[in-house]
């Protein structure tokens, strides 16, 4: 892949559309990185990128399933009927069986467990 094309934004993913987002904090440095004098606002959008809390992810990955606060994350489960919950659980179990443990299986398992708890309550 031509590195220069990557820098000037010409080598996008085939399905890539819309403006390229640039963090407002680096707007002064970005033109130099892409060998340009200025940023074309028809192609780029300036955004505030929130810094990722890496420790939060480490805590989730290294914690037990019961230690993760899921009450607010899976509010969409509470509006489902019994049949919908049962179908969702089957679907999640299938997805869970095909997901690599290193690629987010814990989050899928947590959602399945929450759906099963909710099904037991109803």
C-alpha positions in Angstrom: 0.0 0.0 0.0 1.3 3.4 -0.9 2.0 5.2 2.4 1.7 8.6 0.8 -1.8 7.9 -0.5 -2.8 6.9 3.1 -1.5 10.2 4.4 -3.4 12.3 1.9 -6.7 10.5 2.4 -6.9 9.1 -1.1 -6.6 5.4 -0.1 -9.9 4.9 1.8 -11.8 1.8 2.6 -14.0 0.9 -0.4 -17.1 1.6 1.7 -15.7 4.7 3.3 -17.9 7.7 3.0 -18.3 11.0 4.7 -15.8 13.3 6.2 -12.6 12.1 7.9 -12.7 13.1 11.6 -9.7 14.8 13.1 -9.1 15.5 16.8 -9.3 19.3 17.4 -6.2 19.0 19.6 -4.0 18.1 16.7 -5.5 20.4 14.1 -2.4 22.6 14.0 0.0 19.6 13.4 -2.2 17.6 11.0 -1.5 19.5 7.8 2.2 18.9 8.3 1.5 15.2 8.8 -0.3 14.9 5.4 2.1 17.3 3.6 -0.5 20.0 3.1 -0.7 23.7 3.9 -4.2 23.5 5.3 -7.1 21.2 6.1 -9.9 21.0 3.5 -13.1 21.2 5.6 -15.0 19.6 2.8 -13.1 16.4 3.4 -12.4 16.7 7.1 -14.4 17.3 10.3 -12.9 18.6 13.5 -14.1 16.7 16.6 -13.4 16.4 20.3 -12.1 12.9 20.9 -12.7 11.8 24.5 -9.6 10.1 26.0 -10.2 6.3 26.6 -10.1 5.2 30.2 -7.8 2.2 29.7 -8.0 1.2 33.4 -11.8 0.7 33.1 -11.3 -1.8 30.2 -8.5 -3.6 32.2 -10.8 -3.9 35.2 -13.6 -5.3 33.1 -11.4 -7.8 31.4 -9.7 -8.9 34.6 -12.7 -8.9 36.8 -15.3 -11.6 37.3 -18.6 -11.6 35.4 -20.5 -10.7 38.5 -18.3 -7.6 39.1 -19.3 -5.8 35.9 -22.1 -3.3 36.4 -24.6 -4.2 33.6 -27.8 -2.5 34.8 -27.6 0.4 32.5 -25.9 -1.4 29.6 -28.7 -3.8 28.8 -31.8 -1.7 29.4 -33.0 -3.0 26.0 -33.7 -6.4 27.5 -36.4 -5.1 29.8 -38.9 -4.4 27.0 -38.8 -7.9 25.5 -41.6 -10.5 25.8 -40.8 -14.0 27.1 -40.7 -15.4 23.6 -38.3 -12.6 22.5 -36.1 -13.2 25.5 -35.9 -17.0 24.7 -35.0 -16.3 21.1 -32.4 -13.8 22.1 -30.8 -16.2 24.6 -30.6 -18.9 21.9 -29.0 -16.4 19.5 -26.5 -15.2 22.1 -25.5 -18.7 23.0 -24.8 -19.4 19.3 -22.8 -16.2 19.0 -21.0 -17.0 22.3 -19.9 -20.5 21.0 -18.3 -18.9 17.9 -16.6 -16.1 19.7 -12.9 -16.3 20.6 -12.4 -15.8 24.4 -9.9 -13.1 23.7 -12.3 -11.2 21.5 -15.1 -10.1 23.8 -16.8 -13.4 24.7 -17.1 -12.0 28.3 -19.5 -9.2 27.1 -21.6 -11.7 25.2 -21.8 -14.0 28.2 -22.8 -11.1 30.5 -25.6 -10.2 28.2 -26.8 -13.8 28.0 -26.7 -14.1 31.8 -28.7 -10.9 32.2 -31.3 -12.1 29.7 -31.5 -15.4 31.6 -32.0 -13.6 34.9 -34.7 -11.5 33.5 -36.4 -14.5 32.0 -36.4 -16.2 35.4 -38.0 -13.2 37.0 -40.9 -13.1 34.4 
